[in-house]
Amino acid sequence: MAQALLILLMVSQGTAVDVWTGGDDELTQRFAHALRAATHHIPPSDNDRQIRALVEQIEPLRSRRLRVVVSFERNGRHIGTSRCTAREDDLSLCVARASAAAKRLLVKIR
């Protein structure tokens, strides 16, 4: 219940990064939730330039590693991609990388 309230609060405040998922598995959903939390503080710009971050389904690789791909777009056009490979315990590194990419892309379009 508390998580649902937090997500509603983040959506109602409006952010510069709109996070979507390309997979419905638990790991992809958890990653997307963490990315929303990491980017919710980025306010929309005056000209309402919002970007969409699409978290593709997280793929397992050999040796218990995972591949995370986040594609960014604005107005339906691809503007960047964040790729990361990590163990499940270290997915926060991938969240940080995708969040940093979102910030860089927002600076370019402001």
Residue pairs with C-beta under 8 A, 6 or more apart in sequence:
3 33
6 37
7 33
7 36
10 36
10 37
10 40
13 40
14 43
14 44
15 39
15 40
15 41
15 42
15 43
15 44
15 50
16 39
16 42
16 43
16 44
16 45
16 49
16 50
16 51
16 102
16 106
17 35
17 36
17 39
17 40
17 42
17 50
17 51
17 52
17 53
17 102
17 106
18 50
18 51
18 52
18 53
19 32
19 35
19 36
19 39
19 52
19 53
19 55
20 32
20 52
20 53
20 54
20 55
21 28
21 29
21 32
21 54
21 55
21 57
22 28
22 54
22 55
22 56
22 57
23 29
23 55
23 56
23 57
23 58
25 57
25 58
27 58
27 66
27 88
28 55
28 56
28 57
28 58
30 91
31 55
31 58
31 68
31 91
31 94
31 95
32 55
34 91
34 92
34 95
35 53
35 55
35 70
35 95
35 98
35 99
38 95
38 96
38 98
38 99
39 53
39 99
39 102
39 103
42 102
42 103
42 106
44 50
45 106
45 110
47 110
49 74
49 106
49 109
49 110
50 74
51 72
51 73
51 74
51 79
51 102
51 105
51 106
51 109
52 72
52 73
52 74
53 70
53 71
53 72
53 98
53 102
54 70
54 71
54 72
54 73
55 68
55 69
55 70
55 98
56 68
56 69
56 70
56 71
58 66
58 67
58 68
59 66
59 67
60 66
60 67
61 67
61 85
64 87
64 88
65 85
65 86
65 87
66 85
66 86
66 87
66 88
66 91
67 83
67 84
67 85
68 82
68 83
68 84
68 85
68 86
68 91
68 94
68 98
69 81
69 82
69 83
70 81
70 82
70 83
70 98
70 101
71 78
71 80
71 81
72 78
72 79
72 80
72 81
72 82
72 101
72 102
72 105
73 79
74 105
74 109
79 105
79 108
79 109
80 101
80 104
80 105
81 101
82 94
82 97
82 98
82 101
82 102
84 93
84 94
84 97
84 98
86 93
86 94
